[in-house]
Structures are given as C-alpha cells and as structure tokens.
Amino acid sequence: MKRTAFILINCLPGKTKEVLNKLSQIPNVQYAEMVLGPYDIIAIIQASEIETLAVIVDEKIRTIDGVDETITCIAIGKEDITGLIF
C-alpha cells in the first residue's frame, strides 16, 4: 500500500519557481503546484512506508535551496482508523 503525504511549503522570496522545478525532479513527488494563500507550494508525495515519507521531506524537500518552512500532513486510510472512535 502506498502512503501519501501533503506537504505545505513556504519559500524564501523570489525562490518559489526554482523550488517548484526542483520538486519535479524528486521521483516520489506525484504533484506540486504554486498556490495563493498562507503557503507558496502544495506538493503530494507517495512512498511505501511512513518512515520513507519522513526521509523524503527531511532529506530531499527541506534541503532544497529556497525552502523556508514545511508542514507535512500524512493521509490516513480506512485501514489506519479501524477501531478508532471519532
């Protein structure tokens, strides 16, 4: 099963296009788009394990020149919430 995470990215001024181009070179990035609002880019990444998602964010995305801040939101599926009460 593939795990999915949504990455909210803030960039340093004038670096958003450059960051977006570098994101497109990372194999696990399924989608990335510039957005208006509190964040500059939203990216969707996928990997087989949650731990791998963390490594991608920490070692590949956060190290891109021009990335100022990231927030990672890991998607959960029905199999993840079995037995939980909401």
C-alpha positions in Angstrom: 0.0 0.0 0.0 1.3 3.4 -0.9 1.3 6.1 1.8 0.5 9.7 0.8 1.5 13.0 2.4 0.6 16.6 1.5 3.5 19.0 2.0 2.7 22.7 2.6 5.8 24.7 1.6 6.8 28.3 2.3 9.7 29.6 0.1 12.1 32.4 0.5 11.2 35.5 -1.5 11.9 35.0 -5.2 12.6 31.3 -4.9 9.1 29.7 -5.5 9.6 28.8 -9.2 13.1 27.4 -8.5 11.7 25.2 -5.6 8.8 24.0 -7.8 11.3 23.0 -10.6 13.4 21.1 -8.1 10.4 19.3 -6.6 9.5 18.0 -10.1 12.9 16.2 -10.1 12.1 14.1 -7.0 10.7 10.7 -8.0 8.3 10.5 -5.1 6.7 13.8 -5.8 3.4 13.0 -7.5 2.2 16.6 -7.8 3.3 20.0 -6.9 1.7 23.4 -7.6 2.2 27.0 -6.6 -0.8 28.3 -4.7 -2.0 31.6 -3.3 -2.6 31.9 0.5 -0.6 31.1 3.5 1.7 28.7 1.7 3.6 29.0 -1.6 3.5 25.4 -2.8 1.5 22.3 -2.1 3.1 19.0 -3.0 1.8 15.4 -2.8 4.3 12.7 -2.2 4.0 8.9 -2.0 6.1 6.1 -0.6 5.6 2.6 0.7 6.2 3.5 4.3 5.6 6.5 6.6 9.2 6.5 7.6 10.2 6.9 3.9 7.9 9.9 3.6 9.7 11.5 6.6 13.1 10.9 4.9 11.9 12.4 1.6 10.7 15.5 3.4 13.7 15.9 5.6 16.5 15.0 3.2 15.1 15.9 -0.3 12.5 18.6 0.1 13.7 20.6 3.1 17.2 20.8 1.7 16.1 22.5 -1.5 17.7 25.9 -1.7 14.9 28.4 -1.1 12.6 26.2 1.1 11.9 28.2 4.3 9.4 26.0 6.1 7.3 22.9 5.5 4.3 21.3 7.1 3.6 17.6 6.5 0.1 16.2 6.6 0.1 12.4 6.3 -3.1 11.0 4.8 -4.8 8.1 6.7 -7.0 5.5 5.1 -9.8 3.3 6.4 -7.3 0.6 7.4 -5.5 3.1 9.6 -8.6 4.1 11.6 -10.1 0.7 12.3 -11.3 0.6 15.9 -10.8 4.4 16.4 -13.8 6.4 17.5 -14.3 9.9 16.1 
